[in-house]
Every structure is written in structure tokens, then in C-alpha cells.
Amino acid sequence: MNTQKYVIASLAAAVFMFFYGFLVYGVLLTDYLNSVSIPGTFLPEGEENIMLIALGTLIQAFGLGLLYTKGHEGKGPMEGVRFGLFVGIFLIGIYVLMAGLTPYSVQTQLTFGAIDTVMYIGAGVVFAMLYKK
């Protein structure tokens, strides 16, 4: 593993994921989230802990980076798309499981899974573009 490229790619993926999450969940889907929100499951708007959100995103990106580097074949952006799809498939399984454990419907959980799969595809492309042999 090229540690320097791994760190740079992970940081870039974290930035991408953080801003993607803000744009999609914080701006574009505000009305949808308000329509499906169940009281007590999320903090009220404006009370979110941005530092914990950023830290969690950073940890995710470094974990994803480790996975990406272990299977890296140097095939370009499509390799990143494939990686993101694989992560998304895994994540959708978790969201379906959560539909059985939380008050959110399968449809809502699958919506979250699809949105996040797009984010992981984007992160995979970031890794593919920055982590080259």
C-alpha cells in the first residue's frame, strides 16, 4: 500500500462524503426527511454535532480506503464505481435489516440505501482517481 496516496485519497473521499451528505440530506431532501421523520429518532435541526459527523465521515473514509487499497487493480474510475456499488449492496442489506428493527418503512430505508450507494460510488471514484499505482 502506498501510505501517502492512501491518506490523500481518504481525506479527499471524506471531504466528498461530508459535502455530499450535507447537500443531499441537509438541503435537497429536507422536505422528504421531515415527511418521514419519526419524533425522537434524530436531533432537531440545528442541534446536530457537526464535529461528530465530520469525525464519523473521516473514520468511514479511512476504512473504505483500506478496503479499496486491498483490492486495487488500477483500472481507473470504473473500478471506483464497482467498489462503490459493492459497498452500496452491503449497505442496502443493513438498511433492510434496519427496517425490521426501526419504525422506518422498507421504502424509506431503501431510499436511504440508494442515496448512500450513490455517495459510495462517488467516494470510490475519488479513490480510483487519487490512489494510482
N, C-alpha and C positions, 0 to 999 in steps of 0.2 A: 504494500500500500504506500502511496505517495502521501505522506502526512500533510505536507503543505497544501497540496491540491485538495485533499480531503477536508481540511479545516476551511479553506476558502469556499469550496463548493457547499459545505454545510452551512456556513454563515450566510451565503447568498440564498440558499434554499430557505433558511429561517426567515430572512427578510421577505422573500417572495410569499411564503406561507402566512406570515403575520399580516402583510398588507392585503393579500387575497382574502383572508378571514375577515379583516376589518371591512373591506369593500363589500363582500358578499353578505356576511351576516350582520354587519353593522350599518350598512347603507342600503343595499339593494333589496334585502329580504326582511327589512324591519316590519313591514305590514304583515307579511306571511308569518313571521315568528310571533308577532303579537296575536295573530288569529289562532295559532296552535298552542301558544304558551299555556302552561298549567301553573297556576299560582304556587309559589314556593319552590319551583324547580330551578329557577335561575335568579341571580341577583337582579334587583331593579336597575333599569337603565341609569347609567351614571355612577353606579356603585361597584362596577367591575374593578378587579385588581389587575391593571394593565401590566404591572411588573410580573405577576404570576403567569399571566397569559403569554408574555414575551418569553419568560423562562421555560414554560412548558413547550412552546414552539421551538425554542432553541434545542432543548433536550430531544424533542422529536426529530428535528433536522439532523442532529448528530447521530442519532440511532438509525435513521433512514440512510444516512451517508455510509455508515458501517455496512449495512446490508447491500447498498449499491456497490461499494468497492469490492465486496467479496464475489459478486457475480459479474463484475465489469468485463465487457468484451470489446469495448472500443468501437461500437457500431453506430455511434452518433445519436442524434436526437430521438430516433425511433426506439433505440434501446431504453431511453428515458421514459418514453411513452409506455412501453411494455412494462417497465418496472413500476410505474405509477398505477397501471391497470392491475398488476398483481397485488400491490398494496391495497388498492381500492376493493378488489374482490374479497380480500381478507377482512377489510374494514366493514364491508357490507354485511358479512356474516356476523360481525359483532353487533351491528345496528339491528339486524333481525333478532338476534338474541335479546337485545335491549328492549325490543318491542314486547317481548314476553315478560320483562321484568319491570318496565316503567309504564306510566299511564299514556305514553305516546303511542299513536297508532303505527301499524306496519308502514302505511303510506308515508307518514311523517318521518319515520326512521329511514326509509328508503330514499326519501328526498334528501335528508342529511347525508346519507351514504353517497348518493350521486354527486352532490355538491363537493363533498370532501374528496371523492375519487378524482374529480377534475383538478382539485388542488394538488393531489399527489402526483398526477400526471405532469402538472406544471413543475413541481419540485423535481421529478425525475428528469425532465428536460433540462432543468438548471444543472443537475448533477452531470448529465451527459455532455453538456456544453463546457463545463468547467473542469471535470475530472477526466482528463485525457491522458493516455499513455505518453 
